[in-house]
Amino acid sequence: MHKIWRRKVYMKGFLTFVRIQSHHFNTMKLTTTFFALIITISLHAQCWESAAGGSYHTIAITTEGSLWTWGDNGSGQLGIGSFDPALKPTLIDSSADWSQVVASGFTSMALKKDGTIWAWGDNGSGQLGIGSSALYSQAPVQAGTASNWKFISLGAHALALKSDSTLWSWGNNFYGGLGIGSNTDKYAPVQIGTAHDWVAIAAGGFHSLALKSDGTLWAWGYNEYGQLGDATNVDKKTPIQVGTDNKWRKIAAGYNFSLAIKSDGTMWAWGSNSYGQLGDGTNTDRNTPKKIGTVTSWNNMDAGGGFALAIKNDGTLWAWGHNLDGQLGTGNTNDQYIPIKIGAANNWQSAFGASNHSMAIQTDGSLWTWGYGKYGQLGDGTLLSHAAPAKLSCPTTSIRPVLLADHLLKLFPNAAHDYLQVQWTGNVTQDFKFEIRNVFGAVVCPLQPLNGNERVDVSALPSGLYYCTVKTSAGQLSKPFVKA
Protein backbone atom coordinates (compact mmCIF):
# COMPACT_ATOMS: atom_id res chain seq x y z
CA MET A 1 0.00 0.00 0.00
CA HIS A 2 1.27 3.46 -0.87
CA LYS A 3 0.71 6.62 1.14
CA ILE A 4 0.04 9.91 -0.66
CA TRP A 5 2.37 12.74 0.30
CA ARG A 6 0.16 15.75 0.91
CA ARG A 7 1.56 18.91 -0.58
CA LYS A 8 0.25 22.46 -0.66
CA VAL A 9 0.14 24.16 -4.02
CA TYR A 10 0.27 27.94 -4.16
CA MET A 11 -0.96 29.89 -7.15
CA LYS A 12 0.97 33.05 -7.99
CA GLY A 13 -0.41 35.92 -10.01
CA PHE A 14 -3.82 35.67 -11.66
CA LEU A 15 -5.19 33.73 -14.57
CA THR A 16 -5.84 35.56 -17.78
CA PHE A 17 -9.12 33.75 -18.05
CA VAL A 18 -11.12 32.11 -15.27
CA ARG A 19 -11.15 28.34 -15.52
CA ILE A 20 -14.73 27.03 -15.47
CA GLN A 21 -14.42 23.49 -14.15
CA SER A 22 -17.36 21.14 -14.57
CA HIS A 23 -18.27 19.00 -11.58
CA HIS A 24 -20.23 16.48 -13.62
CA PHE A 25 -17.46 13.95 -13.58
CA ASN A 26 -19.47 11.38 -15.48
CA THR A 27 -18.91 13.55 -18.57
CA MET A 28 -15.14 13.12 -18.41
CA LYS A 29 -13.56 12.01 -21.63
CA LEU A 30 -10.04 10.73 -22.10
CA THR A 31 -8.62 10.63 -25.57
CA THR A 32 -7.85 6.98 -26.29
CA THR A 33 -4.74 6.20 -28.29
CA PHE A 34 -3.89 2.71 -29.54
CA PHE A 35 -0.74 3.43 -31.47
CA ALA A 36 2.89 4.09 -30.75
CA LEU A 37 4.73 6.69 -32.77
CA ILE A 38 8.26 8.00 -32.54
CA ILE A 39 9.11 11.07 -34.57
CA THR A 40 12.49 12.73 -34.96
CA ILE A 41 12.81 15.94 -36.95
CA SER A 42 15.42 18.62 -37.48
CA LEU A 43 14.84 22.37 -37.36
CA HIS A 44 16.80 25.42 -38.44
CA ALA A 45 18.55 27.64 -35.91
CA GLN A 46 16.01 30.47 -36.29
CA CYS A 47 12.75 28.69 -36.75
CA TRP A 48 9.67 30.31 -35.21
CA GLU A 49 6.66 31.73 -37.04
CA SER A 50 4.08 32.43 -34.30
CA ALA A 51 3.27 31.67 -30.65
CA ALA A 52 0.54 31.94 -28.02
CA GLY A 53 0.33 31.45 -24.26
CA GLY A 54 -2.32 30.41 -21.75
CA SER A 55 -2.15 30.61 -18.00
CA TYR A 56 0.98 28.48 -17.63
CA HIS A 57 1.73 27.02 -21.05
CA THR A 58 2.92 28.05 -24.50
CA ILE A 59 2.31 26.73 -28.01
CA ALA A 60 4.14 27.74 -31.18
CA ILE A 61 4.45 27.08 -34.90
CA THR A 62 7.77 26.85 -36.69
CA THR A 63 8.52 28.39 -40.06
CA GLU A 64 8.15 24.85 -41.44
CA GLY A 65 4.58 24.69 -40.09
CA SER A 66 5.13 22.07 -37.36
CA LEU A 67 3.38 22.45 -33.99
CA TRP A 68 5.21 22.59 -30.62
CA THR A 69 4.30 23.17 -26.97
CA TRP A 70 5.71 23.45 -23.44
CA GLY A 71 4.78 24.31 -19.84
CA ASP A 72 1.99 23.13 -17.54
CA ASN A 73 -0.17 20.22 -18.71
CA GLY A 74 -2.66 19.56 -15.92
CA SER A 75 -5.61 19.60 -18.34
CA GLY A 76 -3.88 18.12 -21.35
CA GLN A 77 -3.33 21.59 -22.83
CA LEU A 78 0.02 20.56 -24.32
CA GLY A 79 -1.75 18.14 -26.63
CA ILE A 80 0.89 15.41 -26.28
CA GLY A 81 -1.44 12.62 -25.14
CA SER A 82 -0.58 12.79 -21.43
CA PHE A 83 -0.69 15.13 -18.44
CA ASP A 84 3.08 15.38 -18.17
CA PRO A 85 4.50 18.93 -18.20
CA ALA A 86 7.32 19.93 -20.55
CA LEU A 87 10.13 22.35 -19.75
CA LYS A 88 11.32 22.64 -23.34
CA PRO A 89 9.58 22.72 -26.73
CA THR A 90 7.87 19.38 -27.29
CA LEU A 91 6.48 18.22 -30.61
CA ILE A 92 2.72 17.89 -31.09
CA ASP A 93 2.67 17.37 -34.84
CA SER A 94 5.55 17.39 -37.33
CA SER A 95 3.42 17.94 -40.43
CA ALA A 96 3.79 21.32 -42.12
CA ASP A 97 0.06 21.98 -41.87
CA TRP A 98 -0.36 24.57 -39.11
CA SER A 99 -0.99 28.27 -39.72
CA GLN A 100 -2.22 29.86 -36.46
CA VAL A 101 -2.18 29.09 -32.72
CA VAL A 102 -4.15 30.61 -29.82
CA ALA A 103 -4.32 29.74 -26.13
CA SER A 104 -6.25 30.78 -23.04
CA GLY A 105 -6.24 29.51 -19.48
CA PHE A 106 -5.77 25.74 -19.79
CA THR A 107 -6.97 25.41 -23.39
CA SER A 108 -5.13 25.44 -26.74
CA MET A 109 -6.40 25.81 -30.29
CA ALA A 110 -4.83 25.83 -33.73
CA LEU A 111 -5.83 26.41 -37.32
CA LYS A 112 -4.59 24.20 -40.13
CA LYS A 113 -3.80 25.36 -43.65
CA ASP A 114 -6.69 23.22 -44.88
CA GLY A 115 -9.12 25.47 -42.97
CA THR A 116 -9.91 23.08 -40.13
CA ILE A 117 -9.78 24.02 -36.43
CA TRP A 118 -8.26 21.72 -33.80
CA ALA A 119 -8.43 22.16 -30.02
CA TRP A 120 -7.25 20.41 -26.85
CA GLY A 121 -7.00 20.86 -23.08
CA ASP A 122 -9.72 22.15 -20.76
CA ASN A 123 -13.29 21.94 -22.08
CA GLY A 124 -15.29 22.82 -18.97
CA SER A 125 -17.46 25.31 -20.89
CA GLY A 126 -17.38 23.65 -24.29
CA GLN A 127 -14.57 25.88 -25.57
CA LEU A 128 -13.02 23.03 -27.59
CA GLY A 129 -16.02 23.19 -29.92
CA ILE A 130 -16.30 19.41 -30.20
CA GLY A 131 -20.04 19.26 -29.57
CA SER A 132 -19.90 17.98 -26.00
CA SER A 133 -19.03 19.03 -22.46
CA ALA A 134 -16.30 16.39 -22.14
CA LEU A 135 -14.00 17.68 -19.42
CA TYR A 136 -10.80 17.77 -21.48
CA SER A 137 -8.84 16.30 -24.37
CA GLN A 138 -5.17 15.33 -24.16
CA ALA A 139 -4.67 15.50 -27.91
CA PRO A 140 -5.95 17.75 -30.73
CA VAL A 141 -9.56 17.10 -31.75
CA GLN A 142 -11.38 18.81 -34.59
CA ALA A 143 -13.82 21.59 -33.70
CA GLY A 144 -16.88 21.04 -35.85
CA THR A 145 -16.61 19.72 -39.41
CA ALA A 146 -16.09 22.90 -41.44
CA SER A 147 -12.94 23.34 -43.52
CA ASN A 148 -13.25 27.00 -44.44
CA TRP A 149 -12.08 28.68 -41.24
CA LYS A 150 -9.84 31.71 -41.76
CA PHE A 151 -8.93 33.05 -38.30
CA ILE A 152 -9.44 32.09 -34.63
CA SER A 153 -9.30 33.79 -31.22
CA LEU A 154 -9.65 32.29 -27.74
CA GLY A 155 -10.67 33.51 -24.30
CA ALA A 156 -13.10 31.76 -21.97
CA HIS A 157 -14.92 31.33 -25.28
CA ALA A 158 -13.81 30.99 -28.87
CA LEU A 159 -14.39 33.24 -31.87
CA ALA A 160 -13.71 32.30 -35.47
CA LEU A 161 -14.03 33.81 -38.94
CA LYS A 162 -14.85 31.77 -42.03
CA SER A 163 -13.57 32.49 -45.51
CA ASP A 164 -16.99 33.94 -46.38
CA SER A 165 -16.43 36.59 -43.64
CA THR A 166 -19.15 35.19 -41.36
CA LEU A 167 -18.53 35.25 -37.60
CA TRP A 168 -18.91 32.23 -35.27
CA SER A 169 -18.51 31.52 -31.55
CA TRP A 170 -18.69 28.77 -28.93
CA GLY A 171 -17.80 28.04 -25.30
CA ASN A 172 -18.52 30.05 -22.16
CA ASN A 173 -21.44 32.47 -22.49
CA PHE A 174 -22.12 33.53 -18.90
CA TYR A 175 -21.85 37.22 -19.77
CA GLY A 176 -23.03 37.02 -23.38
CA GLY A 177 -19.53 36.78 -24.85
CA LEU A 178 -20.79 34.56 -27.68
CA GLY A 179 -22.90 37.42 -29.07
CA ILE A 180 -25.91 35.24 -29.83
CA GLY A 181 -28.48 37.04 -27.66
CA SER A 182 -28.47 34.58 -24.75
CA ASN A 183 -26.33 33.41 -21.83
CA THR A 184 -26.30 29.73 -22.82
CA ASP A 185 -22.94 28.02 -23.33
CA LYS A 186 -22.46 26.43 -26.75
CA TYR A 187 -20.40 23.28 -27.32
CA ALA A 188 -20.13 23.68 -31.09
CA PRO A 189 -19.71 26.69 -33.41
CA VAL A 190 -22.79 28.90 -33.84
CA GLN A 191 -23.08 31.85 -36.20
CA ILE A 192 -23.36 35.38 -34.82
CA GLY A 193 -26.03 37.15 -36.85
CA THR A 194 -26.05 36.95 -40.64
CA ALA A 195 -23.43 39.54 -41.64
CA HIS A 196 -20.76 38.60 -44.21
CA ASP A 197 -18.41 41.53 -43.67
CA TRP A 198 -16.35 40.65 -40.58
CA VAL A 199 -12.58 40.96 -41.03
CA ALA A 200 -10.96 40.73 -37.55
CA ILE A 201 -11.79 39.26 -34.13
CA ALA A 202 -10.43 39.29 -30.57
CA ALA A 203 -11.71 37.23 -27.63
CA GLY A 204 -10.95 38.63 -24.17
CA GLY A 205 -11.67 37.08 -20.78
CA PHE A 206 -15.44 37.22 -21.20
CA HIS A 207 -15.86 39.93 -23.81
CA SER A 208 -15.41 40.07 -27.57
CA LEU A 209 -14.29 42.57 -30.19
CA ALA A 210 -14.63 42.48 -33.96
CA LEU A 211 -13.98 44.70 -36.98
CA LYS A 212 -16.06 44.97 -40.11
CA SER A 213 -14.73 45.64 -43.60
CA ASP A 214 -16.02 49.22 -43.42
CA GLY A 215 -13.60 49.95 -40.54
CA THR A 216 -16.23 50.01 -37.79
CA LEU A 217 -15.56 48.43 -34.38
CA TRP A 218 -18.04 46.19 -32.56
CA ALA A 219 -18.09 44.69 -29.06
CA TRP A 220 -20.20 42.47 -26.80
CA GLY A 221 -20.13 40.41 -23.58
CA TYR A 222 -18.85 41.34 -20.13
CA ASN A 223 -18.68 45.09 -19.49
CA GLU A 224 -18.19 45.73 -15.76
CA TYR A 225 -15.02 47.72 -16.40
CA GLY A 226 -16.15 49.42 -19.59
CA GLN A 227 -14.17 47.03 -21.81
CA LEU A 228 -16.84 47.21 -24.53
CA GLY A 229 -16.14 50.92 -24.99
CA ASP A 230 -19.78 51.92 -25.47
CA ALA A 231 -19.81 54.54 -22.65
CA THR A 232 -21.69 52.15 -20.33
CA ASN A 233 -20.80 49.37 -17.91
CA VAL A 234 -23.68 47.14 -18.94
CA ASP A 235 -23.13 43.68 -20.45
CA LYS A 236 -24.27 43.17 -24.06
CA LYS A 237 -25.46 39.87 -25.52
CA THR A 238 -25.20 40.89 -29.17
CA PRO A 239 -22.64 43.01 -31.05
CA ILE A 240 -22.97 46.79 -30.61
CA GLN A 241 -20.97 49.41 -32.47
CA VAL A 242 -18.27 51.24 -30.51
CA GLY A 243 -18.69 54.91 -31.33
CA THR A 244 -19.07 56.05 -34.92
CA ASP A 245 -15.49 55.95 -36.17
CA ASN A 246 -14.74 53.82 -39.23
CA LYS A 247 -10.95 54.00 -39.20
CA TRP A 248 -10.17 51.04 -36.93
CA ARG A 249 -7.48 48.70 -38.29
CA LYS A 250 -6.35 46.22 -35.57
CA ILE A 251 -7.80 44.98 -32.25
CA ALA A 252 -6.72 43.03 -29.17
CA ALA A 253 -8.66 41.94 -26.08
CA GLY A 254 -7.08 41.22 -22.70
CA TYR A 255 -8.46 40.43 -19.30
CA ASN A 256 -11.21 43.08 -18.95
CA PHE A 257 -9.53 45.64 -21.21
CA SER A 258 -9.31 46.34 -24.94
CA LEU A 259 -6.82 47.81 -27.40
CA ALA A 260 -7.16 49.03 -30.97
CA ILE A 261 -5.04 50.74 -33.63
CA LYS A 262 -6.50 53.18 -36.13
CA SER A 263 -5.45 53.64 -39.72
CA ASP A 264 -3.50 56.76 -38.71
CA GLY A 265 -1.20 54.64 -36.51
CA THR A 266 -2.59 55.83 -33.18
CA MET A 267 -3.41 53.31 -30.43
CA TRP A 268 -6.46 53.46 -28.19
CA ALA A 269 -7.38 51.61 -24.98
CA TRP A 270 -10.37 51.18 -22.68
CA GLY A 271 -11.67 49.01 -19.83
CA SER A 272 -9.93 47.99 -16.61
CA ASN A 273 -6.84 50.02 -15.72
CA SER A 274 -5.85 48.65 -12.32
CA TYR A 275 -2.21 48.17 -13.35
CA GLY A 276 -1.88 50.92 -15.92
CA GLN A 277 -2.68 48.56 -18.81
CA LEU A 278 -4.49 51.34 -20.69
CA GLY A 279 -1.17 53.16 -21.01
CA ASP A 280 -2.58 56.61 -20.28
CA GLY A 281 -0.47 57.31 -17.19
CA THR A 282 -3.29 56.60 -14.72
CA ASN A 283 -5.05 53.64 -13.13
CA THR A 284 -8.53 54.99 -13.95
CA ASP A 285 -10.92 52.66 -15.77
CA ARG A 286 -12.33 53.95 -19.08
CA ASN A 287 -15.60 52.96 -20.78
CA THR A 288 -14.79 54.70 -24.06
CA PRO A 289 -11.63 54.45 -26.17
CA LYS A 290 -8.83 56.78 -25.04
CA LYS A 291 -5.74 57.50 -27.13
CA ILE A 292 -2.39 56.32 -25.75
CA GLY A 293 -0.03 59.28 -26.01
CA THR A 294 0.60 61.02 -29.33
CA VAL A 295 2.49 58.31 -31.21
CA THR A 296 1.28 57.67 -34.76
CA SER A 297 3.56 54.77 -35.66
CA TRP A 298 2.05 51.74 -33.90
CA ASN A 299 2.14 48.67 -36.13
CA ASN A 300 0.68 45.82 -34.06
CA MET A 301 -0.03 44.83 -30.46
CA ASP A 302 -1.34 42.15 -28.13
CA ALA A 303 -3.05 42.16 -24.75
CA GLY A 304 -2.11 39.86 -21.87
CA GLY A 305 -3.59 39.28 -18.43
CA GLY A 306 -3.24 42.86 -17.23
CA PHE A 307 -0.54 44.19 -19.54
CA ALA A 308 0.07 45.07 -23.17
CA LEU A 309 2.84 44.58 -25.74
CA ALA A 310 3.19 46.58 -28.95
CA ILE A 311 5.57 47.04 -31.86
CA LYS A 312 6.17 50.28 -33.73
CA ASN A 313 6.83 50.67 -37.44
CA ASP A 314 10.56 50.98 -36.66
CA GLY A 315 10.59 47.45 -35.19
CA THR A 316 11.00 48.50 -31.56
CA LEU A 317 9.11 46.66 -28.80
CA TRP A 318 7.12 48.43 -26.08
CA ALA A 319 5.20 47.26 -23.00
CA TRP A 320 3.06 48.62 -20.17
CA GLY A 321 0.74 47.51 -17.36
CA HIS A 322 1.05 44.72 -14.79
CA ASN A 323 4.60 43.51 -14.14
CA LEU A 324 4.56 41.39 -10.98
CA ASP A 325 6.47 38.57 -12.68
CA GLY A 326 8.58 40.59 -15.10
CA GLN A 327 6.19 40.03 -18.01
CA LEU A 328 6.91 43.50 -19.40
CA GLY A 329 10.54 42.60 -20.03
CA THR A 330 11.93 45.77 -18.46
CA GLY A 331 14.45 43.98 -16.25
CA ASN A 332 12.42 44.72 -13.11
CA THR A 333 8.97 43.98 -11.67
CA ASN A 334 7.57 47.51 -11.49
CA ASP A 335 4.20 48.21 -13.14
CA GLN A 336 4.33 50.73 -15.98
CA TYR A 337 1.55 53.22 -16.65
CA ILE A 338 2.77 54.38 -20.05
CA PRO A 339 4.50 52.46 -22.87
CA ILE A 340 8.17 51.76 -22.15
CA LYS A 341 10.71 50.54 -24.68
CA ILE A 342 12.07 47.02 -24.19
CA GLY A 343 15.78 46.80 -24.90
CA ALA A 344 17.49 48.33 -27.92
CA ALA A 345 16.54 45.85 -30.66
CA ASN A 346 14.64 47.21 -33.65
CA ASN A 347 13.85 43.99 -35.47
CA TRP A 348 10.78 42.78 -33.59
CA GLN A 349 8.13 41.27 -35.84
CA SER A 350 5.34 40.10 -33.50
CA ALA A 351 4.56 39.95 -29.77
CA PHE A 352 2.22 37.76 -27.75
CA GLY A 353 0.87 38.33 -24.22
CA ALA A 354 -0.25 35.43 -22.01
CA SER A 355 -1.56 35.47 -18.44
CA ASN A 356 1.71 36.63 -16.90
CA HIS A 357 4.40 35.69 -19.38
CA SER A 358 5.32 37.07 -22.79
CA MET A 359 6.71 35.92 -26.12
CA ALA A 360 7.99 37.82 -29.15
CA ILE A 361 9.52 36.90 -32.49
CA GLN A 362 12.19 38.85 -34.31
CA THR A 363 12.48 39.20 -38.08
CA ASP A 364 15.16 36.50 -38.14
CA GLY A 365 12.65 33.96 -36.79
CA SER A 366 14.12 33.82 -33.26
CA LEU A 367 11.66 33.42 -30.38
CA TRP A 368 12.16 35.24 -27.08
CA THR A 369 10.29 34.58 -23.81
CA TRP A 370 10.12 36.29 -20.40
CA GLY A 371 7.95 36.72 -17.31
CA TYR A 372 6.50 34.04 -15.05
CA GLY A 373 8.21 30.69 -15.59
CA LYS A 374 7.40 28.52 -12.58
CA TYR A 375 5.59 25.94 -14.76
CA GLY A 376 8.19 25.79 -17.50
CA GLN A 377 6.17 28.03 -19.82
CA LEU A 378 9.27 29.98 -20.89
CA GLY A 379 10.61 26.83 -22.54
CA ASP A 380 14.20 27.24 -21.37
CA GLY A 381 14.37 23.95 -19.47
CA THR A 382 13.95 25.58 -16.04
CA LEU A 383 11.19 26.62 -13.66
CA LEU A 384 12.62 30.11 -13.31
CA SER A 385 11.03 33.46 -14.08
CA HIS A 386 13.00 36.25 -15.68
CA ALA A 387 12.23 39.92 -16.25
CA ALA A 388 13.98 40.45 -19.59
CA PRO A 389 13.60 38.75 -22.99
CA ALA A 390 15.71 35.60 -23.34
CA LYS A 391 16.24 33.83 -26.64
CA LEU A 392 14.74 30.36 -26.86
CA SER A 393 16.80 27.86 -28.78
CA CYS A 394 15.09 25.91 -31.50
CA PRO A 395 14.82 22.21 -30.75
CA THR A 396 17.08 20.12 -32.96
CA THR A 397 15.16 16.89 -32.43
CA SER A 398 12.07 15.74 -30.64
CA ILE A 399 10.88 12.29 -29.65
CA ARG A 400 7.19 12.11 -29.15
CA PRO A 401 6.19 9.92 -26.18
CA VAL A 402 4.80 6.47 -26.90
CA LEU A 403 1.20 6.20 -25.71
CA LEU A 404 -0.09 2.99 -24.19
CA ALA A 405 -3.54 1.54 -24.85
CA ASP A 406 -6.19 3.25 -22.74
CA HIS A 407 -8.12 0.12 -21.74
CA LEU A 408 -5.13 -1.43 -19.92
CA LEU A 409 -5.27 0.98 -16.96
CA LYS A 410 -8.16 0.77 -14.50
CA LEU A 411 -8.73 3.11 -11.53
CA PHE A 412 -11.41 2.25 -8.96
CA PRO A 413 -13.45 3.20 -7.10
CA ASN A 414 -13.90 6.44 -8.97
CA ALA A 415 -14.75 8.55 -7.01
CA ALA A 416 -12.30 7.37 -4.34
CA HIS A 417 -12.67 8.16 -0.63
CA ASP A 418 -9.77 6.69 1.35
CA TYR A 419 -8.15 4.31 -1.13
CA LEU A 420 -7.65 4.11 -4.90
CA GLN A 421 -6.96 0.83 -6.64
CA VAL A 422 -4.47 1.23 -9.52
CA GLN A 423 -4.70 -1.82 -11.76
CA TRP A 424 -2.70 -2.58 -14.89
CA THR A 425 -4.33 -5.35 -16.91
CA GLY A 426 -1.56 -5.80 -19.48
CA ASN A 427 1.87 -7.34 -19.13
CA VAL A 428 3.87 -6.01 -16.19
CA THR A 429 7.62 -5.52 -16.43
CA GLN A 430 10.11 -4.49 -13.78
CA ASP A 431 10.25 -0.89 -14.93
CA PHE A 432 6.52 -0.14 -14.49
CA LYS A 433 5.97 2.91 -12.26
CA PHE A 434 3.15 5.34 -11.55
CA GLU A 435 2.65 8.80 -10.10
CA ILE A 436 -0.32 11.02 -9.23
CA ARG A 437 -0.65 14.73 -10.02
CA ASN A 438 -3.26 17.34 -9.20
CA VAL A 439 -4.97 19.49 -11.87
CA PHE A 440 -2.16 22.04 -11.70
CA GLY A 441 0.44 19.43 -12.61
CA ALA A 442 2.00 19.22 -9.13
CA VAL A 443 3.06 15.70 -8.07
CA VAL A 444 1.14 14.57 -4.98
CA CYS A 445 2.33 10.96 -5.14
CA PRO A 446 5.94 10.60 -6.35
CA LEU A 447 6.94 8.05 -8.98
CA GLN A 448 6.95 4.56 -7.47
CA PRO A 449 6.84 0.93 -8.65
CA LEU A 450 3.63 -0.56 -10.03
CA ASN A 451 3.32 -4.31 -9.57
CA GLY A 452 0.09 -4.66 -11.49
CA ASN A 453 -2.43 -3.96 -8.74
CA GLU A 454 -1.67 -1.33 -6.10
CA ARG A 455 -3.86 0.00 -3.29
CA VAL A 456 -3.04 3.67 -2.77
CA ASP A 457 -3.99 5.65 0.31
CA VAL A 458 -5.56 8.93 -0.91
CA SER A 459 -7.25 9.85 2.37
CA ALA A 460 -5.02 12.92 2.87
CA LEU A 461 -5.85 14.45 -0.50
CA PRO A 462 -8.32 17.34 -0.69
CA SER A 463 -11.46 16.60 -2.69
CA GLY A 464 -11.07 17.22 -6.41
CA LEU A 465 -9.78 15.91 -9.71
CA TYR A 466 -6.41 14.10 -10.03
CA TYR A 467 -4.49 12.21 -12.70
CA CYS A 468 -2.68 8.88 -12.38
CA THR A 469 0.10 8.31 -14.91
CA VAL A 470 1.67 4.93 -15.58
CA LYS A 471 5.21 5.09 -17.04
CA THR A 472 7.42 2.41 -18.51
CA SER A 473 10.24 2.18 -21.01
CA ALA A 474 7.58 1.07 -23.51
CA GLY A 475 5.43 4.19 -23.11
CA GLN A 476 3.04 5.96 -20.77
CA LEU A 477 -0.65 6.54 -20.08
CA SER A 478 -2.65 8.97 -17.90
CA LYS A 479 -6.18 8.66 -16.51
CA PRO A 480 -8.27 10.90 -14.25
CA PHE A 481 -9.94 10.03 -10.97
CA VAL A 482 -11.99 11.96 -8.45
CA LYS A 483 -11.15 12.20 -4.75
CA ALA A 484 -14.50 12.49 -2.96
Beta strands, then each sheet from edge to edge (+ up, - down):
strand 1: 2-3
strand 2: 48-53
strand 3: 57-62
strand 4: 67-71
strand 5: 86-93
strand 6: 98-104
strand 7: 107-112
strand 8: 117-122
strand 9: 136-142
strand 10: 149-154
strand 11: 157-162
strand 12: 167-171
strand 13: 186-191
strand 14: 198-203
strand 15: 207-212
strand 16: 217-221
strand 17: 236-241
strand 18: 248-253
strand 19: 257-262
strand 20: 267-271
strand 21: 286-291
strand 22: 298-303
strand 23: 307-312
strand 24: 317-321
strand 25: 336-341
strand 26: 348-353
strand 27: 357-362
strand 28: 367-371
strand 29: 386-392
strand 30: 409-412
strand 31: 419-424
strand 32: 433-438
strand 33: 443-449
strand 34: 453-457
strand 35: 464-472
strand 36: 475-483
sheet 1: 1+ 34+ 31- 30+
sheet 2: 2+ 3- 4+ 5-
sheet 3: 6+ 7- 8+ 9-
sheet 4: 10+ 11- 12+ 13-
sheet 5: 14+ 15- 16+ 17-
sheet 6: 18+ 19- 20+ 21-
sheet 7: 22+ 23- 24+ 25-
sheet 8: 26+ 27- 28+ 29-
sheet 9: 33+ 32- 35+ 36-
end
